[in-house]
Amino acid sequence: MTRLQPHPPVSAPVHSDPEAWISHIFAAQAARGGVVRRSIAWVDREIGRDRFLAEVRRRGFHLLATSNQFIVVCNREPVQMLF
């Protein structure tokens, strides 16, 4: 199993209002019981990985990481990896 690499040192996130960014991402139709996919580098740059992970966890959603993408399963139901 591949582990998510520690995030590289980056300058402070550029988005001046992380709450607005989060609201925008999770207000999308896909976030209502669907899936949201974002580049890890983009998340790191916009609001910072730690803030994003905390918000996904706060909402009770599931977070997957693959290659250079975060995939958020936007529901609280169990998730099963089939293969």
C-alpha positions in Angstrom: 0.0 0.0 0.0 1.4 3.4 -0.9 1.4 6.0 1.8 0.6 9.6 1.2 3.8 11.5 1.1 4.3 14.3 3.6 3.4 17.6 2.1 6.4 19.5 0.8 7.3 22.8 2.3 5.2 25.4 0.6 4.7 29.1 1.3 1.6 30.0 3.2 -1.7 29.2 1.5 -2.7 31.9 -1.0 -6.4 31.9 -0.5 -7.2 34.8 1.7 -10.4 33.3 3.0 -10.2 29.6 3.6 -13.7 29.4 4.8 -15.1 30.8 1.5 -12.9 28.3 -0.4 -14.2 25.4 1.6 -17.8 26.6 1.3 -17.4 26.9 -2.4 -15.9 23.4 -2.8 -18.5 21.6 -0.7 -21.5 23.6 -2.0 -21.0 22.0 -5.4 -23.7 19.6 -6.6 -21.0 16.8 -6.5 -20.5 17.4 -2.8 -24.1 16.5 -2.0 -23.6 12.7 -1.6 -21.2 12.5 -4.5 -17.4 12.8 -5.1 -15.1 15.8 -5.2 -11.6 15.5 -6.7 -8.9 18.0 -6.3 -5.2 18.1 -7.0 -3.1 17.7 -3.8 -0.8 20.5 -4.9 -3.7 22.8 -5.5 -5.2 22.1 -2.0 -1.7 22.7 -0.5 -1.4 26.0 -2.4 -5.0 27.3 -1.8 -5.7 26.6 1.8 -3.2 24.1 3.1 -3.4 20.3 3.4 -4.0 20.3 7.2 -7.0 22.7 6.9 -8.5 20.6 4.1 -8.0 17.3 6.0 -9.6 18.8 9.1 -12.6 20.0 7.2 -13.2 16.6 5.5 -12.9 14.9 8.9 -15.2 17.5 10.5 -17.9 16.7 7.9 -17.5 13.0 8.5 -16.6 12.4 4.8 -14.1 9.9 3.5 -10.8 11.0 2.0 -8.7 9.0 -0.5 -5.4 10.0 -1.9 -4.0 8.6 -5.2 -1.1 9.7 -7.2 -1.5 13.5 -7.0 -5.2 13.7 -6.3 -7.5 13.9 -3.2 -10.8 12.2 -3.7 -13.5 13.1 -1.2 -16.5 10.8 -0.9 -19.1 13.2 0.3 -21.3 11.1 2.6 -21.0 9.4 5.9 -22.0 5.9 4.9 -19.4 3.2 5.0 -17.1 2.9 2.0 -15.8 -0.4 0.7 -12.7 -0.7 -1.5 -13.5 -3.5 -3.9 -10.1 -3.8 -5.6 
